[in-house]
């Protein structure tokens, strides 16, 4: 059984690709919508959330954990691997390497949250893979909330995206990296704004392939009934609406409550 978590609906962009890779796997998805968005929060706070959610998913039977959140990966992935040494983790890494390999102008843009850019993971990836390439980071305050609210193709969301992306285009980017799992849900708008000369990179397919490799090598979690169950720390009804709105497979949705740093089924 695979456990997947994010601050909200963003990780569903990863879940859909994992399902394509592992159609028989049983999936547990945790959306910490009581605390969404993670991006502006201190890294230590996000790390505490990630540890509690990991403990909860392991207690529910997960054998592999997918941190389907760039902010949580930046804040906590190294810590989680040290804290749970027997558990395989798959995290989100900004797709700077493929962007650096594909750029012709030598300039790539990255859209992400402040916490992702502050984490050592992002700096490490840039240092390792972006030699000779200019990487332009761009934060997108409020975009996660727009996506959580289902405002995927509205004039105000487009205006927000143009305000962030057009200055990058003016600096001659030809690759745009999505450094937050929420952002793939607005790829149609981004491609409209960027035009055909800019490639938009969603890292979710690569993460799903890595998850399939880990599942095959380490555990027999790929064998199951292909079920999915959702655990939500916020509004269950709104999350069910989001599943329908985003075209994500349905499953049992259960409420979970925070009690200090502990999680309990409601």
PyMOL commands that set and color helices and strands:
alter all, ss='L'
color gray80, all
select helices_A, chain A and resi 12-21+43-59+70-83+96-102+114-118+120-129+143-148+155-170+183-194+204-218+236-246
alter helices_A, ss='H'
color red, helices_A
select strands_A, chain A and resi 2-6+27-31+64-67+88-91+107-112+134-139+175-178+199-202+228-232+252-259+262-265
alter strands_A, ss='S'
color yellow, strands_A
deselect
rebuild
show_as cartoon
